[in-house]
Amino acid sequence: MTSLDLVYNPVSGSFSETHLAALDRALSDEGFSVTLMPTTAESARPTGRAQIVCVHGGDGTLRDVVRTMGEQAGDTPLCIAPSGTINLVARELEYPRKPADFARKIAAAWKRGEESWVRAPLYRLGDMPIVSCLSIGPDSHAVARVSGSLKKRIGRYAYVVAMMQQMRDWPRQPMQVRGTTTGGEAFTDQAEAVIVSNAALYAGPFRLSPEAALHADSVELITVGEGTRLRIMALSFAAMVGLPVERFAKARVRSCKRVEFDRCVTPVQVDGDHMPDCAYAIAPSGLSLRYVV
C-alpha cells in the first residue's frame, strides 16, 4: 500500500471532524495507508516516512508543512485536500472538496506517475516559504487586523471586515523595491503597496498577472506607487472583473527572479496570514515542490 500522511489543521477556516473522517475513509478505499497528523501551534510536521504528504487545510497550513519539511520539501510529493479559508493553490490545481472525488483524483495521478504532476519552484521571503502569495501595504495591514475568532465564524469575509476597518486609518508607507526580472533586467521602484504572486490566483479566483502560475520559475511582482484608497480600490476592482491592473490601477507588473526591499518589511502577509518576521529579500530556494495531480 502507498503510505500517506494526512496533515490536517483542526483550527482552519472550514475544518470538520466529519469531513476528515470521510477523507480518511475515501483515501483508504483507494489503497492508501493513511496516518493522521494534526498540526499544533508549534509545528505542522509529517512523519517523514510517507510516500505522499496530503495537506488538509488552506495555503497557510501548506506553507507551515513546507517550512517544517525544510530542505527535504522537494523530496516527498504533496497534495491538498481543501479545508482552509482561502485555498489558492488547491484551486489552481483543481483539487475537489468532496472526499471521494479527491481520493480518486490522487489515486489516478499516483498511478500515472510524476510525469503528469506539477512541479512548482519554491521561492522564499528570507527563510519563509511562499506557496501562493505575499503582500505589503494596506492589504497586509488589514490581514494583521483579522480576528481569528471572526475568521473561524465567517471565513474569508473576515478579511472584508478588516479592510473596512482599515479604511479609517489608511497606511501609506513608501518603500524602495528593487530586483531582477526573468530577462536579467535590474530595476528600482518606489511603492506604497506590493503584491507578489507565486501562484496564478490571488484573494480567491482573481488573476493579477497572466504570467502567474505555480509551475513558473519566477514570481509576479505587482507594485503600486501611490497606495491611496482609490488606487487600491481600483486594483481590487480590476482584479475582480479581469481588467489589466497596469492600465486600470496604474500598477507595474514584472516577472522576477529576485525582489529586495530597502528596509524591514512589516507587517507582511504571506499565504493569507500575518507574519511578524522581518525580511528583506524574496529569492529562489533552489527547491521545487511536486504536486500530485
Summary of the structure (lengths in Angstrom):
residues: 293
radius of gyration: 18.8
end to end distance: 18.9
largest distance: 56.4
contacts: 1000
relative contact order: 0.17
helix: 31%
strand: 32%
